[in-house]
């Protein structure tokens, strides 16, 4: 289940807890009392299974109407991520198989997303986040989950040491433009090319623009690791793997030997 983080549609929601498969929309003490009572009845009544489901549903519905009334009357406020989730109809997350090097989709230019607001695109974005997080990456492009569409997900971190518990950025139909002439070498890996690392030159700073999941234009500036991740992922949309960006293939290594690369260039970066 998903819940909106920061209220920005470029930041796709992350999973939120629920109770027994039901999102609880009412104030916590109301939900707890109602469900506890229903569950007690369930132990004594042979038809309690249907009754419990009905009571929980009523609790959810009541909470949707009670919350704004309580707030309007100046009563206590309660967390409402599940209400936002319910109204936005966010999809569940499913980790998909990662497309590996050799699959023609990775060398094909992806098609533009015609309508970012569709449920299919929202489900795809959610699945990409789950796939990226499951694989331990910090970026992923739609072709890497076998969808030839111009959609990427990236962690907005400038340094490898930054805290990873941040909402990932979802960019639809992204475009990049380098800022300045500075380029830097760093080690990259790829979820579609597991076990291999290479030193890749990238622009140090880029301006990006895209659409969010509501179809609205968004833009920003990225530098450091975030700029590198964006360039790596947009390359995937154009059918380009990081190997094609390398200027010296002797600076390619298996993960187990990547420490040799760090002797001349910082520490190993993350897979994207």
C-alpha positions in Angstrom: 0.0 0.0 0.0 1.2 3.5 -0.8 0.9 6.9 0.9 1.9 10.3 -0.4 5.2 11.6 0.9 5.8 15.4 0.9 2.7 15.9 -1.3 4.9 16.1 -4.5 3.8 13.9 -7.3 7.4 13.6 -8.6 8.0 11.6 -5.4 6.1 8.4 -5.7 4.6 7.2 -2.4 6.0 4.5 -0.3 4.3 1.6 1.5 2.2 2.3 4.6 1.0 -0.1 7.3 -2.5 -1.5 7.4 -4.6 -3.6 9.7 -5.4 -7.1 8.7 -5.6 -6.1 5.0 -7.8 -3.1 5.7 -6.6 0.5 5.7 -8.1 2.1 8.7 -9.4 5.6 7.9 -11.0 6.7 11.3 -9.2 8.1 14.3 -7.0 5.4 15.8 -8.9 5.0 19.1 -12.2 4.7 17.2 -10.9 2.0 14.9 -9.2 0.1 17.7 -12.4 0.0 19.8 -14.6 -0.9 16.9 -12.4 -3.7 15.5 -11.7 -5.1 19.0 -15.4 -5.3 19.7 -16.0 -7.0 16.4 -13.2 -9.5 16.9 -14.6 -10.4 20.3 -18.0 -11.0 18.7 -16.2 -13.2 16.1 -15.1 -15.6 18.7 -18.6 -16.1 19.9 -20.7 -15.9 16.8 -20.6 -18.4 13.9 -21.4 -15.7 11.4 -18.7 -13.4 12.7 -16.5 -13.5 9.6 -18.9 -11.6 7.5 -19.8 -9.3 10.5 -16.2 -8.4 11.1 -15.6 -7.5 7.5 -18.8 -5.3 7.6 -17.8 -3.6 10.8 -14.3 -2.8 9.5 -15.7 -1.4 6.3 -18.2 0.7 8.3 -15.2 1.9 10.4 -13.3 2.9 7.3 -16.3 4.7 5.8 -17.1 6.5 9.1 -13.6 7.6 9.4 -13.6 9.3 6.0 -16.5 11.4 7.0 -15.6 11.9 10.7 -12.0 13.1 10.1 -12.9 16.3 8.3 -15.7 17.0 10.7 -13.5 16.6 13.7 -10.8 18.8 12.1 -13.4 21.5 11.3 -14.6 21.5 14.8 -11.1 22.0 16.1 -10.7 18.5 17.5 -7.5 16.5 17.6 -5.8 15.7 14.3 -5.0 12.1 13.2 -2.5 10.9 10.6 -4.3 10.5 7.3 -1.9 8.8 4.8 -4.3 6.0 4.2 -7.0 8.4 3.4 -4.8 10.0 0.8 -3.9 6.6 -0.5 -7.6 5.6 -0.8 -8.5 8.8 -2.6 -5.6 8.5 -5.0 -6.0 4.8 -5.6 -2.3 4.1 -5.3 -1.3 0.6 -6.6 0.4 -2.1 -4.6 4.1 -2.6 -5.3 5.4 -5.7 -7.1 9.1 -6.4 -7.8 9.5 -7.4 -11.4 12.3 -9.4 -13.1 15.2 -7.2 -14.2 16.0 -7.2 -18.0 19.6 -8.3 -18.5 22.2 -7.3 -21.1 21.6 -9.1 -24.4 17.9 -8.4 -24.4 17.1 -6.2 -27.5 14.9 -3.9 -25.4 18.1 -2.5 -23.7 19.5 -1.4 -27.1 16.2 0.1 -28.3 15.1 3.8 -27.9 12.1 3.8 -25.6 8.8 5.4 -26.6 7.5 8.6 -25.0 4.8 8.2 -22.4 1.6 9.6 -24.0 -0.3 10.1 -20.8 1.5 10.0 -17.5 -1.7 10.0 -15.5 -2.9 6.5 -16.4 -3.2 3.8 -13.8 -0.9 1.6 -15.9 2.0 4.2 -15.7 1.4 4.6 -11.9 1.6 0.8 -11.4 4.7 0.7 -13.6 6.4 3.4 -11.5 5.4 1.7 -8.3 6.8 -1.6 -9.5 10.0 0.0 -10.6 10.5 1.4 -7.2 10.0 -2.0 -5.6 12.3 -3.6 -8.1 15.0 -1.0 -7.5 14.8 -1.3 -3.8 14.7 -5.1 -3.8 17.8 -5.2 -5.9 19.6 -2.6 -3.8 20.0 0.0 -6.5 19.6 3.7 -6.6 18.1 4.1 -10.0 16.2 2.2 -12.6 14.7 2.8 -16.1 11.5 1.3 -17.5 13.4 -0.8 -20.1 15.1 -2.6 -17.2 11.7 -4.1 -16.3 10.9 -4.9 -19.9 8.8 -1.8 -20.6 10.1 0.3 -23.5 8.8 3.6 -22.2 10.5 6.9 -21.2 10.1 6.6 -17.4 12.9 6.5 -14.8 13.1 6.3 -11.0 16.1 7.7 -9.1 17.2 8.4 -5.6 17.9 12.1 -5.2 21.2 11.8 -3.3 24.3 13.7 -4.1 26.7 11.5 -2.1 26.9 7.8 -1.6 26.9 8.3 2.2 23.6 10.1 2.3 20.7 8.6 4.1 18.8 6.3 1.7 15.4 6.5 3.4 14.3 9.2 1.0 11.3 9.1 -1.4 12.6 8.2 -4.9 12.0 10.7 -7.8 9.8 9.5 -10.6 10.4 11.3 -13.9 8.3 10.8 -17.0 9.7 11.7 -20.4 12.9 13.2 -18.8 15.4 15.3 -20.6 18.8 16.4 -19.5 21.1 19.3 -20.3 24.7 19.7 -19.0 25.5 22.7 -17.0 29.1 23.9 -17.6 31.9 21.9 -19.2 33.1 20.0 -16.1 33.1 16.2 -16.3 34.2 13.6 -13.8 35.1 10.0 -13.8 33.5 7.6 -11.3 32.7 3.9 -11.0 29.4 2.7 -12.2 27.5 -0.6 -12.1 24.2 -1.6 -13.7 21.3 -3.8 -12.5 21.0 -5.1 -16.0 24.8 -6.0 -16.1 25.3 -7.6 -12.6 28.7 -8.2 -11.2 30.6 -5.7 -13.4 31.8 -2.2 -12.7 33.5 0.4 -14.9 34.9 3.9 -14.7 32.6 6.2 -16.7 33.0 9.9 -17.4 29.8 12.0 -16.9 28.8 15.6 -16.7 29.2 16.9 -13.1 26.1 19.0 -13.1 22.9 18.7 -15.2 19.6 20.5 -15.5 16.6 18.1 -15.8 13.0 18.5 -16.9 10.2 16.0 -17.0 6.6 15.4 -16.2 5.2 14.0 -12.9 2.6 11.4 -12.5 -0.1 14.1 -12.8 1.3 15.1 -16.2 2.6 18.4 -14.8 6.0 19.8 -15.9 8.7 19.6 -13.3 12.4 20.6 -13.5 15.5 20.9 -11.3 19.3 20.8 -11.2 21.3 17.7 -10.1 24.9 17.3 -9.3 27.2 14.7 -7.8 25.8 11.1 -7.6 22.3 12.2 -8.4 23.4 13.8 -11.7 25.3 10.6 -12.6 22.3 8.4 -11.8 20.0 10.6 -14.0 22.5 10.4 -16.9 22.8 6.6 -16.5 19.0 6.1 -16.5 18.3 8.5 -19.4 21.0 6.6 -21.4 18.9 3.4 -20.8 15.9 5.2 -22.4 18.1 5.8 -25.5 19.3 2.2 -25.6 22.8 3.0 -24.3 24.6 1.0 -21.6 27.4 2.4 -19.5 29.9 0.3 -21.4 29.3 2.5 -24.4 30.2 5.6 -22.4 33.6 4.2 -21.2 36.7 5.6 -22.8 39.0 2.8 -21.6 37.8 -0.8 -21.3 40.8 -1.7 -19.2 39.0 0.2 -16.5 36.4 -2.5 -16.3 36.3 -5.0 -13.5 34.2 -7.6 -11.8 32.7 -6.7 -8.4 35.2 -8.8 -6.6 38.1 -6.9 -8.3 36.5 -3.4 -8.3 38.7 -2.4 -5.4 41.6 -2.1 -7.9 39.7 0.6 -9.7 39.3 2.6 -6.5 43.1 3.1 -6.3 42.8 5.8 -8.9 39.3 7.0 -8.5 37.4 7.3 -5.2 35.1 4.6 -3.9 32.7 2.3 -5.7 29.4 3.9 -6.6 26.0 2.2 -6.5 24.2 0.1 -9.1 21.6 1.8 -11.3 
